[in-house]
Amino acid sequence: MKQNPKDFPESCVRGIPNPDYVYENNTMLELDAFQFQRSHHNKEWLEESINWNDEENVINFTLQTKEKNGDIKYRGGVALIPERKLRKLKARFRTLNLFDYERSPIDGINPYHGNLLIKTGINKTRKRVIRSAIVLACDKIIPHKV
């Protein structure tokens, strides 16, 4: 993914679907908060949806996202991840091209959408290392107030 760092705001927002993924008084996340699924548009990558924090309302927009049945999707709240930390993580895995991130707006639904990306076919240990690094990169967790 060749994208200019200027294409990204200072942080992104990751919705946390399960409140059990958050602990230590909303200061830490379980590894399961970042599971990574097959990409819908690129078979070379596994993806984890995020929203780029382009505007003041993105956190609230993410917190209010609903499932098809009308239930709140991110009952565990949201985590903020600074783009500079994602950039450092990307640089750390540059030689093997194992981690990246992108903008991927969903027309008419979510203009802030993007993805964190892990290369398909990597072993479980490397995938766990990258997921752990992302968890540690989270600066703040904002709980959902149901």
Phi and psi in radians as a Rosetta constraint file:
Dihedral C 1 N 2 CA 2 C 2 CIRCULARHARMONIC -1.671 0.35
Dihedral N 2 CA 2 C 2 N 3 CIRCULARHARMONIC 1.816 0.35
Dihedral C 2 N 3 CA 3 C 3 CIRCULARHARMONIC -2.389 0.35
Dihedral N 3 CA 3 C 3 N 4 CIRCULARHARMONIC 2.526 0.35
Dihedral C 3 N 4 CA 4 C 4 CIRCULARHARMONIC -1.325 0.35
Dihedral N 4 CA 4 C 4 N 5 CIRCULARHARMONIC 2.335 0.35
Dihedral C 4 N 5 CA 5 C 5 CIRCULARHARMONIC -0.955 0.35
Dihedral N 5 CA 5 C 5 N 6 CIRCULARHARMONIC -0.434 0.35
Dihedral C 5 N 6 CA 6 C 6 CIRCULARHARMONIC -1.224 0.35
Dihedral N 6 CA 6 C 6 N 7 CIRCULARHARMONIC -0.209 0.35
Dihedral C 6 N 7 CA 7 C 7 CIRCULARHARMONIC -1.330 0.35
Dihedral N 7 CA 7 C 7 N 8 CIRCULARHARMONIC -0.128 0.35
Dihedral C 7 N 8 CA 8 C 8 CIRCULARHARMONIC -2.086 0.35
Dihedral N 8 CA 8 C 8 N 9 CIRCULARHARMONIC 2.509 0.35
Dihedral C 8 N 9 CA 9 C 9 CIRCULARHARMONIC -1.327 0.35
Dihedral N 9 CA 9 C 9 N 10 CIRCULARHARMONIC -3.073 0.35
Dihedral C 9 N 10 CA 10 C 10 CIRCULARHARMONIC -1.148 0.35
Dihedral N 10 CA 10 C 10 N 11 CIRCULARHARMONIC -0.412 0.35
Dihedral C 10 N 11 CA 11 C 11 CIRCULARHARMONIC -2.667 0.35
Dihedral N 11 CA 11 C 11 N 12 CIRCULARHARMONIC 2.918 0.35
Dihedral C 11 N 12 CA 12 C 12 CIRCULARHARMONIC -2.169 0.35
Dihedral N 12 CA 12 C 12 N 13 CIRCULARHARMONIC 2.907 0.35
Dihedral C 12 N 13 CA 13 C 13 CIRCULARHARMONIC -2.127 0.35
Dihedral N 13 CA 13 C 13 N 14 CIRCULARHARMONIC 2.213 0.35
Dihedral C 13 N 14 CA 14 C 14 CIRCULARHARMONIC -1.948 0.35
Dihedral N 14 CA 14 C 14 N 15 CIRCULARHARMONIC 2.101 0.35
Dihedral C 14 N 15 CA 15 C 15 CIRCULARHARMONIC -1.247 0.35
Dihedral N 15 CA 15 C 15 N 16 CIRCULARHARMONIC 2.452 0.35
Dihedral C 15 N 16 CA 16 C 16 CIRCULARHARMONIC -1.914 0.35
Dihedral N 16 CA 16 C 16 N 17 CIRCULARHARMONIC 1.884 0.35
Dihedral C 16 N 17 CA 17 C 17 CIRCULARHARMONIC -1.229 0.35
Dihedral N 17 CA 17 C 17 N 18 CIRCULARHARMONIC -0.457 0.35
Dihedral C 17 N 18 CA 18 C 18 CIRCULARHARMONIC -2.139 0.35
Dihedral N 18 CA 18 C 18 N 19 CIRCULARHARMONIC 2.142 0.35
Dihedral C 18 N 19 CA 19 C 19 CIRCULARHARMONIC -1.040 0.35
Dihedral N 19 CA 19 C 19 N 20 CIRCULARHARMONIC -0.398 0.35
Dihedral C 19 N 20 CA 20 C 20 CIRCULARHARMONIC -1.211 0.35
Dihedral N 20 CA 20 C 20 N 21 CIRCULARHARMONIC -0.236 0.35
Dihedral C 20 N 21 CA 21 C 21 CIRCULARHARMONIC -1.379 0.35
Dihedral N 21 CA 21 C 21 N 22 CIRCULARHARMONIC -0.152 0.35
Dihedral C 21 N 22 CA 22 C 22 CIRCULARHARMONIC -1.937 0.35
Dihedral N 22 CA 22 C 22 N 23 CIRCULARHARMONIC 2.351 0.35
Dihedral C 22 N 23 CA 23 C 23 CIRCULARHARMONIC -2.603 0.35
Dihedral N 23 CA 23 C 23 N 24 CIRCULARHARMONIC -3.050 0.35
Dihedral C 23 N 24 CA 24 C 24 CIRCULARHARMONIC 0.963 0.35
Dihedral N 24 CA 24 C 24 N 25 CIRCULARHARMONIC 0.890 0.35
Dihedral C 24 N 25 CA 25 C 25 CIRCULARHARMONIC 0.927 0.35
Dihedral N 25 CA 25 C 25 N 26 CIRCULARHARMONIC 0.831 0.35
Dihedral C 25 N 26 CA 26 C 26 CIRCULARHARMONIC 1.103 0.35
Dihedral N 26 CA 26 C 26 N 27 CIRCULARHARMONIC 0.627 0.35
Dihedral C 26 N 27 CA 27 C 27 CIRCULARHARMONIC -2.027 0.35
Dihedral N 27 CA 27 C 27 N 28 CIRCULARHARMONIC -0.215 0.35
Dihedral C 27 N 28 CA 28 C 28 CIRCULARHARMONIC -2.395 0.35
Dihedral N 28 CA 28 C 28 N 29 CIRCULARHARMONIC 2.670 0.35
Dihedral C 28 N 29 CA 29 C 29 CIRCULARHARMONIC -2.063 0.35
Dihedral N 29 CA 29 C 29 N 30 CIRCULARHARMONIC 2.595 0.35
Dihedral C 29 N 30 CA 30 C 30 CIRCULARHARMONIC -1.290 0.35
Dihedral N 30 CA 30 C 30 N 31 CIRCULARHARMONIC 2.707 0.35
Dihedral C 30 N 31 CA 31 C 31 CIRCULARHARMONIC -1.025 0.35
Dihedral N 31 CA 31 C 31 N 32 CIRCULARHARMONIC -0.526 0.35
Dihedral C 31 N 32 CA 32 C 32 CIRCULARHARMONIC -1.135 0.35
Dihedral N 32 CA 32 C 32 N 33 CIRCULARHARMONIC -0.195 0.35
Dihedral C 32 N 33 CA 33 C 33 CIRCULARHARMONIC -1.163 0.35
Dihedral N 33 CA 33 C 33 N 34 CIRCULARHARMONIC -0.301 0.35
Dihedral C 33 N 34 CA 34 C 34 CIRCULARHARMONIC -2.237 0.35
Dihedral N 34 CA 34 C 34 N 35 CIRCULARHARMONIC 1.665 0.35
Dihedral C 34 N 35 CA 35 C 35 CIRCULARHARMONIC -1.729 0.35
Dihedral N 35 CA 35 C 35 N 36 CIRCULARHARMONIC -0.573 0.35
Dihedral C 35 N 36 CA 36 C 36 CIRCULARHARMONIC 1.092 0.35
Dihedral N 36 CA 36 C 36 N 37 CIRCULARHARMONIC 2.076 0.35
Dihedral C 36 N 37 CA 37 C 37 CIRCULARHARMONIC -2.050 0.35
Dihedral N 37 CA 37 C 37 N 38 CIRCULARHARMONIC 2.886 0.35
Dihedral C 37 N 38 CA 38 C 38 CIRCULARHARMONIC -0.984 0.35
Dihedral N 38 CA 38 C 38 N 39 CIRCULARHARMONIC 2.429 0.35
Dihedral C 38 N 39 CA 39 C 39 CIRCULARHARMONIC -1.213 0.35
Dihedral N 39 CA 39 C 39 N 40 CIRCULARHARMONIC 2.529 0.35
Dihedral C 39 N 40 CA 40 C 40 CIRCULARHARMONIC -1.432 0.35
Dihedral N 40 CA 40 C 40 N 41 CIRCULARHARMONIC -0.340 0.35
Dihedral C 40 N 41 CA 41 C 41 CIRCULARHARMONIC -2.205 0.35
Dihedral N 41 CA 41 C 41 N 42 CIRCULARHARMONIC -0.044 0.35
Dihedral C 41 N 42 CA 42 C 42 CIRCULARHARMONIC -2.630 0.35
Dihedral N 42 CA 42 C 42 N 43 CIRCULARHARMONIC 1.946 0.35
Dihedral C 42 N 43 CA 43 C 43 CIRCULARHARMONIC -1.235 0.35
Dihedral N 43 CA 43 C 43 N 44 CIRCULARHARMONIC -0.201 0.35
Dihedral C 43 N 44 CA 44 C 44 CIRCULARHARMONIC -1.397 0.35
Dihedral N 44 CA 44 C 44 N 45 CIRCULARHARMONIC -0.207 0.35
Dihedral C 44 N 45 CA 45 C 45 CIRCULARHARMONIC -2.258 0.35
Dihedral N 45 CA 45 C 45 N 46 CIRCULARHARMONIC 2.595 0.35
Dihedral C 45 N 46 CA 46 C 46 CIRCULARHARMONIC -1.674 0.35
Dihedral N 46 CA 46 C 46 N 47 CIRCULARHARMONIC 2.578 0.35
Dihedral C 46 N 47 CA 47 C 47 CIRCULARHARMONIC -2.289 0.35
Dihedral N 47 CA 47 C 47 N 48 CIRCULARHARMONIC 2.703 0.35
Dihedral C 47 N 48 CA 48 C 48 CIRCULARHARMONIC -2.327 0.35
Dihedral N 48 CA 48 C 48 N 49 CIRCULARHARMONIC 2.106 0.35
Dihedral C 48 N 49 CA 49 C 49 CIRCULARHARMONIC -1.179 0.35
Dihedral N 49 CA 49 C 49 N 50 CIRCULARHARMONIC 2.482 0.35
Dihedral C 49 N 50 CA 50 C 50 CIRCULARHARMONIC -2.430 0.35
Dihedral N 50 CA 50 C 50 N 51 CIRCULARHARMONIC 2.977 0.35
Dihedral C 50 N 51 CA 51 C 51 CIRCULARHARMONIC -2.118 0.35
Dihedral N 51 CA 51 C 51 N 52 CIRCULARHARMONIC 2.343 0.35
Dihedral C 51 N 52 CA 52 C 52 CIRCULARHARMONIC -1.379 0.35
Dihedral N 52 CA 52 C 52 N 53 CIRCULARHARMONIC 2.323 0.35
Dihedral C 52 N 53 CA 53 C 53 CIRCULARHARMONIC -1.403 0.35
Dihedral N 53 CA 53 C 53 N 54 CIRCULARHARMONIC 1.115 0.35
Dihedral C 53 N 54 CA 54 C 54 CIRCULARHARMONIC -1.303 0.35
Dihedral N 54 CA 54 C 54 N 55 CIRCULARHARMONIC -0.505 0.35
Dihedral C 54 N 55 CA 55 C 55 CIRCULARHARMONIC -2.403 0.35
Dihedral N 55 CA 55 C 55 N 56 CIRCULARHARMONIC 2.891 0.35
Dihedral C 55 N 56 CA 56 C 56 CIRCULARHARMONIC -1.039 0.35
Dihedral N 56 CA 56 C 56 N 57 CIRCULARHARMONIC -0.497 0.35
Dihedral C 56 N 57 CA 57 C 57 CIRCULARHARMONIC -1.573 0.35
Dihedral N 57 CA 57 C 57 N 58 CIRCULARHARMONIC 0.002 0.35
Dihedral C 57 N 58 CA 58 C 58 CIRCULARHARMONIC -1.120 0.35
Dihedral N 58 CA 58 C 58 N 59 CIRCULARHARMONIC -0.688 0.35
Dihedral C 58 N 59 CA 59 C 59 CIRCULARHARMONIC -1.071 0.35
Dihedral N 59 CA 59 C 59 N 60 CIRCULARHARMONIC -0.849 0.35
Dihedral C 59 N 60 CA 60 C 60 CIRCULARHARMONIC -1.118 0.35
Dihedral N 60 CA 60 C 60 N 61 CIRCULARHARMONIC -0.727 0.35
Dihedral C 60 N 61 CA 61 C 61 CIRCULARHARMONIC -0.965 0.35
Dihedral N 61 CA 61 C 61 N 62 CIRCULARHARMONIC -0.790 0.35
Dihedral C 61 N 62 CA 62 C 62 CIRCULARHARMONIC -1.191 0.35
Dihedral N 62 CA 62 C 62 N 63 CIRCULARHARMONIC -0.783 0.35
Dihedral C 62 N 63 CA 63 C 63 CIRCULARHARMONIC -1.066 0.35
Dihedral N 63 CA 63 C 63 N 64 CIRCULARHARMONIC -0.509 0.35
Dihedral C 63 N 64 CA 64 C 64 CIRCULARHARMONIC -1.595 0.35
Dihedral N 64 CA 64 C 64 N 65 CIRCULARHARMONIC 0.015 0.35
Dihedral C 64 N 65 CA 65 C 65 CIRCULARHARMONIC -1.065 0.35
Dihedral N 65 CA 65 C 65 N 66 CIRCULARHARMONIC 2.385 0.35
Dihedral C 65 N 66 CA 66 C 66 CIRCULARHARMONIC -2.064 0.35
Dihedral N 66 CA 66 C 66 N 67 CIRCULARHARMONIC 2.668 0.35
Dihedral C 66 N 67 CA 67 C 67 CIRCULARHARMONIC -1.272 0.35
Dihedral N 67 CA 67 C 67 N 68 CIRCULARHARMONIC 2.963 0.35
Dihedral C 67 N 68 CA 68 C 68 CIRCULARHARMONIC -1.040 0.35
Dihedral N 68 CA 68 C 68 N 69 CIRCULARHARMONIC -0.522 0.35
Dihedral C 68 N 69 CA 69 C 69 CIRCULARHARMONIC -1.465 0.35
Dihedral N 69 CA 69 C 69 N 70 CIRCULARHARMONIC 0.014 0.35
Dihedral C 69 N 70 CA 70 C 70 CIRCULARHARMONIC 1.686 0.35
Dihedral N 70 CA 70 C 70 N 71 CIRCULARHARMONIC -0.169 0.35
Dihedral C 70 N 71 CA 71 C 71 CIRCULARHARMONIC -1.251 0.35
Dihedral N 71 CA 71 C 71 N 72 CIRCULARHARMONIC 2.638 0.35
Dihedral C 71 N 72 CA 72 C 72 CIRCULARHARMONIC -1.090 0.35
Dihedral N 72 CA 72 C 72 N 73 CIRCULARHARMONIC 2.271 0.35
Dihedral C 72 N 73 CA 73 C 73 CIRCULARHARMONIC -1.350 0.35
Dihedral N 73 CA 73 C 73 N 74 CIRCULARHARMONIC -0.711 0.35
Dihedral C 73 N 74 CA 74 C 74 CIRCULARHARMONIC -1.911 0.35
Dihedral N 74 CA 74 C 74 N 75 CIRCULARHARMONIC 1.194 0.35
Dihedral C 74 N 75 CA 75 C 75 CIRCULARHARMONIC -1.118 0.35
Dihedral N 75 CA 75 C 75 N 76 CIRCULARHARMONIC -0.361 0.35
Dihedral C 75 N 76 CA 76 C 76 CIRCULARHARMONIC -1.486 0.35
Dihedral N 76 CA 76 C 76 N 77 CIRCULARHARMONIC -0.072 0.35
Dihedral C 76 N 77 CA 77 C 77 CIRCULARHARMONIC 1.703 0.35
Dihedral N 77 CA 77 C 77 N 78 CIRCULARHARMONIC -2.655 0.35
Dihedral C 77 N 78 CA 78 C 78 CIRCULARHARMONIC -2.392 0.35
Dihedral N 78 CA 78 C 78 N 79 CIRCULARHARMONIC 2.680 0.35
Dihedral C 78 N 79 CA 79 C 79 CIRCULARHARMONIC -1.990 0.35
Dihedral N 79 CA 79 C 79 N 80 CIRCULARHARMONIC 2.416 0.35
Dihedral C 79 N 80 CA 80 C 80 CIRCULARHARMONIC -1.724 0.35
Dihedral N 80 CA 80 C 80 N 81 CIRCULARHARMONIC 2.281 0.35
Dihedral C 80 N 81 CA 81 C 81 CIRCULARHARMONIC -2.159 0.35
Dihedral N 81 CA 81 C 81 N 82 CIRCULARHARMONIC 2.067 0.35
Dihedral C 81 N 82 CA 82 C 82 CIRCULARHARMONIC -1.132 0.35
Dihedral N 82 CA 82 C 82 N 83 CIRCULARHARMONIC 2.385 0.35
Dihedral C 82 N 83 CA 83 C 83 CIRCULARHARMONIC -1.077 0.35
Dihedral N 83 CA 83 C 83 N 84 CIRCULARHARMONIC -0.597 0.35
Dihedral C 83 N 84 CA 84 C 84 CIRCULARHARMONIC -1.071 0.35
Dihedral N 84 CA 84 C 84 N 85 CIRCULARHARMONIC -0.603 0.35
Dihedral C 84 N 85 CA 85 C 85 CIRCULARHARMONIC -1.257 0.35
Dihedral N 85 CA 85 C 85 N 86 CIRCULARHARMONIC -0.637 0.35
Dihedral C 85 N 86 CA 86 C 86 CIRCULARHARMONIC -1.130 0.35
Dihedral N 86 CA 86 C 86 N 87 CIRCULARHARMONIC -0.686 0.35
Dihedral C 86 N 87 CA 87 C 87 CIRCULARHARMONIC -1.088 0.35
Dihedral N 87 CA 87 C 87 N 88 CIRCULARHARMONIC -0.723 0.35
Dihedral C 87 N 88 CA 88 C 88 CIRCULARHARMONIC -1.139 0.35
Dihedral N 88 CA 88 C 88 N 89 CIRCULARHARMONIC -0.707 0.35
Dihedral C 88 N 89 CA 89 C 89 CIRCULARHARMONIC -1.119 0.35
Dihedral N 89 CA 89 C 89 N 90 CIRCULARHARMONIC -0.743 0.35
Dihedral C 89 N 90 CA 90 C 90 CIRCULARHARMONIC -1.059 0.35
Dihedral N 90 CA 90 C 90 N 91 CIRCULARHARMONIC -0.747 0.35
Dihedral C 90 N 91 CA 91 C 91 CIRCULARHARMONIC -1.128 0.35
Dihedral N 91 CA 91 C 91 N 92 CIRCULARHARMONIC -0.642 0.35
Dihedral C 91 N 92 CA 92 C 92 CIRCULARHARMONIC -1.089 0.35
Dihedral N 92 CA 92 C 92 N 93 CIRCULARHARMONIC -0.604 0.35
Dihedral C 92 N 93 CA 93 C 93 CIRCULARHARMONIC -1.831 0.35
Dihedral N 93 CA 93 C 93 N 94 CIRCULARHARMONIC 0.279 0.35
Dihedral C 93 N 94 CA 94 C 94 CIRCULARHARMONIC -1.016 0.35
Dihedral N 94 CA 94 C 94 N 95 CIRCULARHARMONIC -0.804 0.35
Dihedral C 94 N 95 CA 95 C 95 CIRCULARHARMONIC -1.089 0.35
Dihedral N 95 CA 95 C 95 N 96 CIRCULARHARMONIC -0.558 0.35
Dihedral C 95 N 96 CA 96 C 96 CIRCULARHARMONIC -1.714 0.35
Dihedral N 96 CA 96 C 96 N 97 CIRCULARHARMONIC -0.086 0.35
Dihedral C 96 N 97 CA 97 C 97 CIRCULARHARMONIC 0.892 0.35
Dihedral N 97 CA 97 C 97 N 98 CIRCULARHARMONIC 0.935 0.35
Dihedral C 97 N 98 CA 98 C 98 CIRCULARHARMONIC -1.724 0.35
Dihedral N 98 CA 98 C 98 N 99 CIRCULARHARMONIC -0.345 0.35
Dihedral C 98 N 99 CA 99 C 99 CIRCULARHARMONIC -2.394 0.35
Dihedral N 99 CA 99 C 99 N 100 CIRCULARHARMONIC 2.465 0.35
Dihedral C 99 N 100 CA 100 C 100 CIRCULARHARMONIC -2.731 0.35
Dihedral N 100 CA 100 C 100 N 101 CIRCULARHARMONIC -3.141 0.35
Dihedral C 100 N 101 CA 101 C 101 CIRCULARHARMONIC -2.654 0.35
Dihedral N 101 CA 101 C 101 N 102 CIRCULARHARMONIC 2.814 0.35
Dihedral C 101 N 102 CA 102 C 102 CIRCULARHARMONIC -2.682 0.35
Dihedral N 102 CA 102 C 102 N 103 CIRCULARHARMONIC 2.882 0.35
Dihedral C 102 N 103 CA 103 C 103 CIRCULARHARMONIC -1.640 0.35
Dihedral N 103 CA 103 C 103 N 104 CIRCULARHARMONIC 2.439 0.35
Dihedral C 103 N 104 CA 104 C 104 CIRCULARHARMONIC -2.691 0.35
Dihedral N 104 CA 104 C 104 N 105 CIRCULARHARMONIC 1.197 0.35
Dihedral C 104 N 105 CA 105 C 105 CIRCULARHARMONIC -1.003 0.35
Dihedral N 105 CA 105 C 105 N 106 CIRCULARHARMONIC 2.561 0.35
Dihedral C 105 N 106 CA 106 C 106 CIRCULARHARMONIC -1.836 0.35
Dihedral N 106 CA 106 C 106 N 107 CIRCULARHARMONIC 1.891 0.35
Dihedral C 106 N 107 CA 107 C 107 CIRCULARHARMONIC -0.901 0.35
Dihedral N 107 CA 107 C 107 N 108 CIRCULARHARMONIC 2.227 0.35
Dihedral C 107 N 108 CA 108 C 108 CIRCULARHARMONIC 1.308 0.35
Dihedral N 108 CA 108 C 108 N 109 CIRCULARHARMONIC -0.083 0.35
Dihedral C 108 N 109 CA 109 C 109 CIRCULARHARMONIC -2.121 0.35
Dihedral N 109 CA 109 C 109 N 110 CIRCULARHARMONIC -0.894 0.35
Dihedral C 109 N 110 CA 110 C 110 CIRCULARHARMONIC -2.578 0.35
Dihedral N 110 CA 110 C 110 N 111 CIRCULARHARMONIC 1.695 0.35
Dihedral C 110 N 111 CA 111 C 111 CIRCULARHARMONIC -1.276 0.35
Dihedral N 111 CA 111 C 111 N 112 CIRCULARHARMONIC -0.211 0.35
Dihedral C 111 N 112 CA 112 C 112 CIRCULARHARMONIC -1.651 0.35
Dihedral N 112 CA 112 C 112 N 113 CIRCULARHARMONIC -0.159 0.35
Dihedral C 112 N 113 CA 113 C 113 CIRCULARHARMONIC -1.039 0.35
Dihedral N 113 CA 113 C 113 N 114 CIRCULARHARMONIC 2.509 0.35
Dihedral C 113 N 114 CA 114 C 114 CIRCULARHARMONIC -2.726 0.35
Dihedral N 114 CA 114 C 114 N 115 CIRCULARHARMONIC -3.043 0.35
Dihedral C 114 N 115 CA 115 C 115 CIRCULARHARMONIC -2.461 0.35
Dihedral N 115 CA 115 C 115 N 116 CIRCULARHARMONIC 2.499 0.35
Dihedral C 115 N 116 CA 116 C 116 CIRCULARHARMONIC -1.543 0.35
Dihedral N 116 CA 116 C 116 N 117 CIRCULARHARMONIC 2.484 0.35
Dihedral C 116 N 117 CA 117 C 117 CIRCULARHARMONIC -2.255 0.35
Dihedral N 117 CA 117 C 117 N 118 CIRCULARHARMONIC 2.381 0.35
Dihedral C 117 N 118 CA 118 C 118 CIRCULARHARMONIC -2.159 0.35
Dihedral N 118 CA 118 C 118 N 119 CIRCULARHARMONIC 2.358 0.35
Dihedral C 118 N 119 CA 119 C 119 CIRCULARHARMONIC -1.030 0.35
Dihedral N 119 CA 119 C 119 N 120 CIRCULARHARMONIC 2.384 0.35
Dihedral C 119 N 120 CA 120 C 120 CIRCULARHARMONIC -1.216 0.35
Dihedral N 120 CA 120 C 120 N 121 CIRCULARHARMONIC 2.695 0.35
Dihedral C 120 N 121 CA 121 C 121 CIRCULARHARMONIC 1.464 0.35
Dihedral N 121 CA 121 C 121 N 122 CIRCULARHARMONIC -0.005 0.35
Dihedral C 121 N 122 CA 122 C 122 CIRCULARHARMONIC -1.372 0.35
Dihedral N 122 CA 122 C 122 N 123 CIRCULARHARMONIC 2.731 0.35
Dihedral C 122 N 123 CA 123 C 123 CIRCULARHARMONIC -1.276 0.35
Dihedral N 123 CA 123 C 123 N 124 CIRCULARHARMONIC 2.851 0.35
Dihedral C 123 N 124 CA 124 C 124 CIRCULARHARMONIC -1.054 0.35
Dihedral N 124 CA 124 C 124 N 125 CIRCULARHARMONIC -0.621 0.35
Dihedral C 124 N 125 CA 125 C 125 CIRCULARHARMONIC -1.147 0.35
Dihedral N 125 CA 125 C 125 N 126 CIRCULARHARMONIC -0.829 0.35
Dihedral C 125 N 126 CA 126 C 126 CIRCULARHARMONIC -1.103 0.35
Dihedral N 126 CA 126 C 126 N 127 CIRCULARHARMONIC -0.712 0.35
Dihedral C 126 N 127 CA 127 C 127 CIRCULARHARMONIC -1.067 0.35
Dihedral N 127 CA 127 C 127 N 128 CIRCULARHARMONIC -0.744 0.35
Dihedral C 127 N 128 CA 128 C 128 CIRCULARHARMONIC -1.123 0.35
Dihedral N 128 CA 128 C 128 N 129 CIRCULARHARMONIC -0.665 0.35
Dihedral C 128 N 129 CA 129 C 129 CIRCULARHARMONIC -1.073 0.35
Dihedral N 129 CA 129 C 129 N 130 CIRCULARHARMONIC -0.795 0.35
Dihedral C 129 N 130 CA 130 C 130 CIRCULARHARMONIC -1.153 0.35
Dihedral N 130 CA 130 C 130 N 131 CIRCULARHARMONIC -0.787 0.35
Dihedral C 130 N 131 CA 131 C 131 CIRCULARHARMONIC -1.030 0.35
Dihedral N 131 CA 131 C 131 N 132 CIRCULARHARMONIC -0.722 0.35
Dihedral C 131 N 132 CA 132 C 132 CIRCULARHARMONIC -1.109 0.35
Dihedral N 132 CA 132 C 132 N 133 CIRCULARHARMONIC -0.729 0.35
Dihedral C 132 N 133 CA 133 C 133 CIRCULARHARMONIC -1.088 0.35
Dihedral N 133 CA 133 C 133 N 134 CIRCULARHARMONIC -0.670 0.35
Dihedral C 133 N 134 CA 134 C 134 CIRCULARHARMONIC -1.154 0.35
Dihedral N 134 CA 134 C 134 N 135 CIRCULARHARMONIC -0.766 0.35
Dihedral C 134 N 135 CA 135 C 135 CIRCULARHARMONIC -1.000 0.35
Dihedral N 135 CA 135 C 135 N 136 CIRCULARHARMONIC -0.783 0.35
Dihedral C 135 N 136 CA 136 C 136 CIRCULARHARMONIC -1.224 0.35
Dihedral N 136 CA 136 C 136 N 137 CIRCULARHARMONIC -0.383 0.35
Dihedral C 136 N 137 CA 137 C 137 CIRCULARHARMONIC -1.355 0.35
Dihedral N 137 CA 137 C 137 N 138 CIRCULARHARMONIC -0.275 0.35
Dihedral C 137 N 138 CA 138 C 138 CIRCULARHARMONIC -1.127 0.35
Dihedral N 138 CA 138 C 138 N 139 CIRCULARHARMONIC 2.186 0.35
Dihedral C 138 N 139 CA 139 C 139 CIRCULARHARMONIC -1.521 0.35
Dihedral N 139 CA 139 C 139 N 140 CIRCULARHARMONIC -0.584 0.35
Dihedral C 139 N 140 CA 140 C 140 CIRCULARHARMONIC -2.672 0.35
Dihedral N 140 CA 140 C 140 N 141 CIRCULARHARMONIC 2.500 0.35
Dihedral C 140 N 141 CA 141 C 141 CIRCULARHARMONIC -2.059 0.35
Dihedral N 141 CA 141 C 141 N 142 CIRCULARHARMONIC 2.195 0.35
Dihedral C 141 N 142 CA 142 C 142 CIRCULARHARMONIC -1.901 0.35
Dihedral N 142 CA 142 C 142 N 143 CIRCULARHARMONIC 1.993 0.35
Dihedral C 142 N 143 CA 143 C 143 CIRCULARHARMONIC -1.221 0.35
Dihedral N 143 CA 143 C 143 N 144 CIRCULARHARMONIC 2.688 0.35
Dihedral C 143 N 144 CA 144 C 144 CIRCULARHARMONIC -1.464 0.35
Dihedral N 144 CA 144 C 144 N 145 CIRCULARHARMONIC 2.279 0.35
Dihedral C 144 N 145 CA 145 C 145 CIRCULARHARMONIC -1.742 0.35
Dihedral N 145 CA 145 C 145 N 146 CIRCULARHARMONIC 1.653 0.35
